[in-house]
């Protein structure tokens, strides 16, 4: 395939096999997942990170399912101590992903205005800061008279 044909296929989210001059073997053209390029799930690498974070969070919070939720007696909302406890648990668990360089960072938010006595799921918002992916390099190479 010509370079322009490869770019057209890549822009449409296709993966294909090709080679690099001077290297033996064949390589996948990219790691697209057939979703829009701007999506959080556009590349296999980001899906792997998302899945790892989801597993870690699930394994961390699952032992708390069907456990007591302390209420603030003046508001009926979940207590600050419960929020702090859940926050600390998830932070501690996700710190392993930062240490292993799976993500650059993260943020956790637990809305304190959730009723302690409720049959609705408690909402915890987690945002991950992903590291980038090198898709290709563009080099400006030239001669000069002096540096």
Phi, psi and omega in degrees: 000143176287163179300319180293323176293321177298317180297319179299314180295318180296317179299333179271000177089012179279147170250140178212169182259138177211186180228165175245132179301131179091356178237134179284149174098182181238152185223148174289145183290328182193192180229037180297153180240022177063033172238173181299143184301330181277356182288150174298340186250021187288339183230146181304320182300319180290325176296321179297318179295313180301314181298320179296315179297318180298318178296316181297314181296316179300311181297330180285317185268341182305320178296346180269349180295135182067022175260169181293147175240113180294138179253147170282117187296338181273341183238333185085355178282165176300144184288155177298327179293324177293315178300314180298320180295310180298317179301314181295320179299311183291319178300314181299319181291318182284341177301331178297328179287327175291315181297327179270008177061033173281327178223160178275332181180183181200166175218145180233137176224127175242115180296121182285352182261046173252132182293135180291322178263101184201150175261006178270152177296146173280133184265127175234125181258124179239129176243133179254142172258108183278151169281160181280175178233130175279120178261327175189168176245147171237118186252129173261101186245130180197172179265156175213162179280330180203162179252000000 
